[in-house]
């Protein structure tokens, strides 16, 4: 999906990744991250948001919650949106500030005392029961916690496995009950996704969820709440900041923009964020019909992978589709016309991923921007040092 873009915008990363594998410094099934580009992208986003009066809470799940990368991003975007409790702990431990907790995964009750003690800027709640749990935990800690109400997504504008939220038509009644809870303050609204990239062109467009969130904020404002936040996550990038500001959003939550891997980056190599990772594997064996099989472990069902580069020969081979219900022990490539593939050959790919749901390693390379790349750490898919 991103191979052409990364070869055009960041060829040094491809060269460094191939060299690390060839030397034995990294194993197959490793994502190689360009630390310099990740930090430069974070700085770019921070400056762009500041010009428009937006606040950005950064998301780290796509690059595996790696401490070095978290700290690089937090130098420019200090606060995070945590997808789930393990991610929140990794981000907090790396020194980033808690921005929005409960963004996609509600905080289990047993974890609330620990995480509210970090004094997050906001906690997203999907329903009254979770709002009550946050209120009780905050009261026990002696303060009032700001919460964002998550809106139920519009028909066809959400994702399976991410259901939940308050229906817009019921918000007035929900708000009345939440206002009685002494440990929380209604501080705003959110929905997901508020922006989505067109599958064909990659162009980001607002979803019906964004309109719902705008109306929801109006409902809360009519009840006397002021200074309301509107966090509008989904494809937050340099290309969407003005769109968010135009719709009245106060917050965005960039994830793939930090690595230059939104769907728009696949179709437009001139987007300002630089692509910052590649996936490295190797040829494991070749089938009788000539198709090479590469080691898997890091393939993502929504990746839309097209081809792989074999640096030893310079060949670009198509990556065969694989059903998402199967385990990716291997992934098949198209047979080369000359048959010049060897077991152990490096294969470099670039595609959209969520590293925290893989079994891959993450290798971090610094110094690419100055022409002196060096491997500065390796981690598992959850950000633990290896």
C-alpha positions as CSV (number, residue, x, y, z in Angstrom):
1,X,0.0,0.0,0.0
2,X,2.8,2.4,0.9
3,X,5.8,0.9,-0.8
4,X,5.9,3.5,-3.7
5,X,5.5,6.3,-1.2
6,X,8.2,5.2,1.1
7,X,10.6,4.6,-1.8
8,X,9.9,8.1,-3.0
9,X,9.9,9.9,0.3
10,X,12.2,7.9,2.6
11,X,14.4,5.5,0.5
12,X,17.1,5.6,3.2
13,X,14.7,3.8,5.6
14,X,14.3,1.0,3.1
15,X,18.0,0.7,2.6
16,X,18.7,0.7,6.4
17,X,16.0,-1.9,7.1
18,X,17.3,-4.2,4.4
19,X,20.9,-3.8,5.7
20,X,19.8,-4.6,9.3
21,X,18.1,-7.8,8.2
22,X,21.0,-8.8,5.9
23,X,23.5,-8.4,8.7
24,X,21.4,-10.4,11.1
25,X,20.7,-7.5,13.4
26,X,17.0,-7.9,13.0
27,X,14.8,-11.0,12.5
28,X,12.1,-11.5,10.0
29,X,8.7,-10.2,11.1
30,X,10.1,-6.9,12.2
31,X,8.7,-3.4,11.7
32,X,11.6,-0.9,11.3
33,X,10.6,2.6,12.6
34,X,12.4,5.8,11.6
35,X,12.6,7.7,14.9
36,X,13.7,11.0,13.3
37,X,10.7,11.0,10.9
38,X,8.2,10.1,13.7
39,X,9.4,13.1,15.7
40,X,9.4,15.4,12.7
41,X,5.8,14.4,11.9
42,X,4.8,15.1,15.5
43,X,6.4,18.5,15.4
44,X,4.7,19.3,12.1
45,X,1.3,18.3,13.5
46,X,1.8,20.3,16.7
47,X,2.6,23.4,14.7
48,X,-0.3,22.9,12.4
49,X,-2.8,22.4,15.2
50,X,-1.4,25.4,17.1
51,X,-2.1,27.6,14.1
52,X,-5.7,26.5,14.0
53,X,-6.3,26.6,17.8
54,X,-6.7,22.8,18.0
55,X,-5.4,20.4,20.7
56,X,-4.0,17.0,19.6
57,X,-4.0,13.9,21.8
58,X,-1.7,11.4,20.2
59,X,-2.4,7.7,19.7
60,X,0.4,5.1,19.9
61,X,-1.2,1.7,19.2
62,X,-0.2,1.7,15.6
63,X,3.5,1.8,16.4
64,X,3.4,-0.7,19.3
65,X,3.6,1.6,22.3
66,X,7.4,1.8,22.0
67,X,8.9,4.1,24.8
68,X,11.5,5.8,22.5
69,X,8.8,6.7,20.0
70,X,6.3,7.8,22.7
71,X,8.9,10.1,24.2
72,X,9.8,11.5,20.8
73,X,6.2,12.3,20.0
74,X,5.5,13.7,23.5
75,X,8.2,16.3,23.1
76,X,5.8,18.0,20.7
77,X,2.4,16.5,21.6
78,X,2.6,16.1,25.3
79,X,-0.8,14.3,25.9
80,X,-2.1,11.0,24.7
81,X,-5.4,9.4,23.9
82,X,-5.2,5.8,25.2
83,X,-7.1,3.1,23.4
84,X,-7.1,0.6,26.3
85,X,-5.6,0.2,29.8
86,X,-2.4,-1.6,28.8
87,X,-1.7,1.2,26.3
88,X,-2.5,3.8,28.9
89,X,0.0,2.3,31.3
90,X,2.8,2.1,28.6
91,X,2.2,5.7,27.6
92,X,2.2,6.9,31.2
93,X,5.3,4.9,32.1
94,X,7.1,6.5,29.1
95,X,6.4,10.0,30.6
96,X,3.5,11.2,28.4
97,X,0.6,13.0,29.9
98,X,-2.9,11.5,30.0
99,X,-5.2,13.3,27.7
100,X,-8.2,11.2,26.9
101,X,-8.7,7.8,28.5
102,X,-11.5,5.4,27.5
103,X,-11.4,6.6,23.9
104,X,-12.3,3.3,22.3
105,X,-12.1,0.8,25.2
106,X,-13.9,1.7,28.4
107,X,-11.7,1.6,31.6
108,X,-12.5,-1.4,33.7
109,X,-13.7,-0.4,37.2
110,X,-10.7,-2.1,38.9
111,X,-8.4,0.2,36.9
112,X,-10.1,3.5,37.5
113,X,-8.4,4.4,40.8
114,X,-5.0,3.9,39.3
115,X,-5.7,5.8,36.1
116,X,-7.7,8.7,37.5
117,X,-4.9,9.3,39.9
118,X,-2.9,10.4,36.9
119,X,-5.4,13.3,36.5
120,X,-6.3,12.8,32.9
121,X,-7.7,15.8,31.0
122,X,-10.8,13.8,30.1
123,X,-12.3,10.3,30.4
124,X,-14.7,9.1,27.7
125,X,-17.8,7.3,28.9
126,X,-20.1,5.3,26.7
127,X,-23.1,5.1,29.1
128,X,-24.5,6.1,32.5
129,X,-23.0,3.1,34.3
130,X,-19.5,4.0,33.2
131,X,-20.1,7.6,34.1
132,X,-21.2,6.5,37.6
133,X,-18.1,4.4,38.0
134,X,-15.9,7.3,37.1
135,X,-17.7,9.6,39.4
136,X,-17.4,7.1,42.3
137,X,-13.7,6.6,41.7
138,X,-13.0,10.3,41.4
139,X,-14.9,11.1,44.6
140,X,-12.9,8.5,46.4
141,X,-9.7,10.3,45.2
142,X,-11.1,13.7,46.2
143,X,-11.7,15.5,42.9
144,X,-14.1,16.0,40.1
145,X,-13.2,14.3,36.8
146,X,-14.0,15.8,33.4
147,X,-15.8,13.4,31.1
148,X,-16.6,13.3,27.4
149,X,-19.8,11.6,26.3
150,X,-19.3,9.2,23.5
151,X,-22.1,9.4,20.9
152,X,-23.6,6.2,19.4
153,X,-22.4,6.1,15.8
154,X,-24.6,6.9,12.8
155,X,-25.9,4.0,10.8
156,X,-23.1,2.6,8.7
157,X,-20.5,5.1,10.1
158,X,-18.9,2.8,12.7
159,X,-16.9,-0.4,12.9
160,X,-17.9,-3.8,14.1
161,X,-16.5,-4.5,17.6
162,X,-16.6,-0.8,18.5
163,X,-20.3,-0.5,19.2
164,X,-21.5,1.7,22.0
165,X,-22.3,5.3,23.0
166,X,-25.3,7.5,23.9
167,X,-27.9,7.9,21.1
168,X,-28.2,11.6,20.2
169,X,-32.0,11.5,20.7
170,X,-31.4,10.3,24.3
171,X,-28.6,12.7,25.2
172,X,-30.7,15.2,27.0
173,X,-32.0,12.6,29.4
174,X,-28.6,11.0,29.9
175,X,-27.1,14.4,30.6
176,X,-29.7,15.1,33.2
177,X,-28.7,12.0,35.1
178,X,-25.0,12.5,34.7
179,X,-25.3,16.1,36.1
180,X,-26.4,14.5,39.4
181,X,-23.2,12.6,39.7
182,X,-21.0,14.5,42.1
183,X,-17.6,13.1,40.9
184,X,-17.8,14.1,37.2
185,X,-18.3,17.2,35.1
186,X,-19.7,17.1,31.6
187,X,-16.8,18.5,29.6
188,X,-17.7,17.6,26.0
189,X,-18.5,15.0,23.5
190,X,-16.8,12.6,21.1
191,X,-17.6,10.1,18.4
192,X,-15.6,7.7,16.2
193,X,-14.8,7.8,13.4
194,X,-15.5,11.5,12.7
195,X,-13.3,11.5,9.6
196,X,-12.7,8.7,7.2
197,X,-10.5,8.4,4.1
198,X,-12.2,7.4,0.8
199,X,-11.3,3.8,0.0
200,X,-10.3,4.6,-3.6
201,X,-8.8,8.1,-3.5
202,X,-7.6,8.2,0.1
203,X,-9.2,11.7,0.4
204,X,-10.4,12.3,4.0
205,X,-14.1,13.3,4.4
206,X,-16.2,14.0,7.5
207,X,-18.6,11.2,8.5
208,X,-22.1,11.5,9.8
209,X,-20.6,11.0,13.2
210,X,-19.0,14.4,13.1
211,X,-22.4,16.1,12.5
212,X,-23.8,14.1,15.4
213,X,-21.0,15.3,17.7
214,X,-21.6,18.9,16.7
215,X,-25.3,18.6,17.5
216,X,-24.6,16.8,20.8
217,X,-22.4,19.6,21.9
218,X,-25.2,22.0,21.1
219,X,-27.5,19.9,23.4
220,X,-25.1,20.1,26.3
221,X,-24.6,23.9,25.7
222,X,-28.3,24.4,25.8
223,X,-28.3,22.7,29.2
224,X,-25.9,25.4,30.5
225,X,-22.5,23.7,30.0
226,X,-19.8,25.9,28.7
227,X,-16.2,25.5,27.4
228,X,-17.2,22.2,25.9
229,X,-14.7,20.0,24.1
230,X,-15.4,18.2,20.8
231,X,-12.9,15.5,20.1
232,X,-13.2,14.3,16.5
233,X,-10.8,11.3,16.1
234,X,-10.3,9.4,12.8
235,X,-7.7,10.1,10.2
236,X,-6.3,13.1,12.0
237,X,-3.5,14.5,9.9
238,X,-2.2,17.7,8.4
239,X,-4.7,17.2,5.6
240,X,-7.7,17.2,8.0
241,X,-6.8,19.8,10.7
242,X,-8.5,22.6,8.8
243,X,-11.5,20.4,8.3
244,X,-11.7,19.7,12.0
245,X,-11.4,23.4,12.9
246,X,-14.1,24.3,10.3
247,X,-16.5,22.0,12.0
248,X,-15.8,23.4,15.5
249,X,-13.7,20.5,16.8
250,X,-11.4,21.4,19.7
251,X,-9.4,18.1,19.6
252,X,-8.0,15.6,17.2
253,X,-6.3,12.3,17.9
254,X,-3.5,11.6,15.4
255,X,-2.1,8.1,15.1
256,X,-1.1,7.0,11.6
257,X,-0.2,10.6,10.7
258,X,2.7,10.2,13.1
259,X,4.1,7.5,10.8
260,X,2.9,9.0,7.5
261,X,0.6,6.1,6.8
262,X,-3.0,7.3,6.5
263,X,-4.7,6.0,3.4
264,X,-4.2,9.5,1.8
265,X,-0.4,8.9,2.1
266,X,-0.7,5.8,-0.1
267,X,-2.2,7.8,-3.0
268,X,-0.5,11.1,-2.5
269,X,3.3,10.9,-1.8
270,X,3.5,14.7,-1.4
271,X,1.6,14.8,1.9
272,X,3.7,16.6,4.5
273,X,4.1,13.8,6.9
274,X,7.0,11.5,6.0
275,X,6.5,7.7,5.9
276,X,8.3,6.3,8.9
277,X,8.1,2.5,8.9
278,X,8.6,-0.5,6.8
279,X,7.9,-4.2,7.4
280,X,10.9,-6.6,7.0
281,X,10.6,-10.3,6.6
282,X,12.4,-13.0,4.5
283,X,11.8,-15.8,2.1
284,X,11.1,-19.0,4.1
285,X,10.7,-21.4,1.2
286,X,9.5,-21.7,-2.4
287,X,6.5,-23.7,-3.6
288,X,6.8,-26.1,-6.4
289,X,5.1,-23.6,-8.8
290,X,7.8,-21.0,-8.0
291,X,5.8,-18.8,-5.6
292,X,8.0,-17.7,-2.6
293,X,6.5,-17.9,0.9
294,X,7.7,-15.2,3.3
295,X,7.5,-15.5,7.1
296,X,4.4,-13.8,8.6
297,X,3.3,-12.6,12.0
298,X,2.9,-8.9,11.2
299,X,0.3,-8.9,8.4
300,X,-2.9,-7.0,9.2
301,X,-6.2,-7.9,7.6
302,X,-7.0,-4.3,6.6
303,X,-3.6,-3.6,5.2
304,X,-4.4,-3.8,1.4
305,X,-0.8,-5.0,0.6
306,X,0.1,-4.9,-3.0
307,X,3.7,-5.9,-3.5
308,X,7.1,-6.7,-1.8
309,X,10.6,-5.5,-2.7
310,X,13.4,-8.0,-2.7
311,X,16.4,-5.8,-2.3
312,X,19.0,-8.4,-3.4
313,X,17.6,-8.5,-6.9
314,X,15.5,-5.4,-6.9
315,X,12.4,-7.5,-7.8
316,X,9.0,-6.2,-7.0
317,X,6.7,-9.2,-6.5
318,X,2.9,-9.1,-5.9
319,X,1.7,-10.2,-2.5
320,X,-1.1,-12.7,-2.8
321,X,-4.3,-12.1,-0.8
322,X,-4.9,-14.3,2.3
323,X,-8.2,-14.8,4.1
324,X,-8.2,-12.8,7.4
325,X,-9.6,-15.8,9.3
326,X,-6.4,-17.7,8.8
327,X,-3.2,-17.3,10.9
328,X,-0.5,-15.6,8.9
329,X,2.3,-18.2,9.4
330,X,3.4,-17.3,5.9
331,X,2.4,-15.0,3.1
332,X,2.8,-16.0,-0.6
333,X,4.3,-13.8,-3.2
334,X,3.9,-14.0,-7.0
335,X,6.5,-16.2,-8.8
336,X,9.3,-14.2,-10.2
337,X,9.8,-14.4,-14.0
338,X,13.4,-15.4,-13.7
339,X,13.1,-17.7,-10.6
340,X,15.9,-15.8,-8.9
341,X,14.6,-16.1,-5.3
342,X,16.6,-17.7,-2.5
343,X,15.5,-18.8,1.0
344,X,16.7,-16.1,3.4
345,X,16.2,-13.3,0.9
346,X,15.1,-10.0,2.5
347,X,11.7,-8.8,1.7
348,X,10.6,-5.2,2.5
349,X,6.9,-4.2,2.5
350,X,5.1,-1.1,3.5
351,X,1.4,-1.2,4.5
352,X,-1.1,0.1,7.0
353,X,-0.9,-1.8,10.3
354,X,-1.7,-1.8,14.0
355,X,1.4,-3.3,15.5
356,X,-0.2,-3.9,18.9
357,X,-2.4,-6.7,17.4
358,X,0.5,-8.5,15.7
359,X,3.2,-10.8,17.1
360,X,6.0,-8.7,15.4
361,X,9.1,-7.1,16.7
362,X,9.7,-3.4,16.4
363,X,13.2,-2.1,15.6
364,X,13.9,1.6,16.1
365,X,16.5,3.4,13.9
366,X,17.8,6.9,14.7
367,X,20.0,9.1,12.6
368,X,18.4,8.6,9.2
369,X,17.8,12.3,8.8
370,X,21.6,13.0,9.1
371,X,22.7,10.1,7.0
372,X,24.1,8.1,10.0
373,X,21.5,5.4,10.8
374,X,21.9,3.3,13.9
375,X,19.8,0.7,15.6
376,X,18.8,2.1,19.0
377,X,16.4,-0.5,20.3
378,X,14.2,-3.5,19.7
379,X,10.8,-4.2,21.3
380,X,8.0,-6.6,21.2
381,X,4.6,-5.7,19.7
382,X,3.5,-4.2,23.1
383,X,6.5,-2.0,23.5
384,X,8.6,-4.1,25.9
385,X,12.3,-4.0,25.3
386,X,14.0,-7.1,24.0
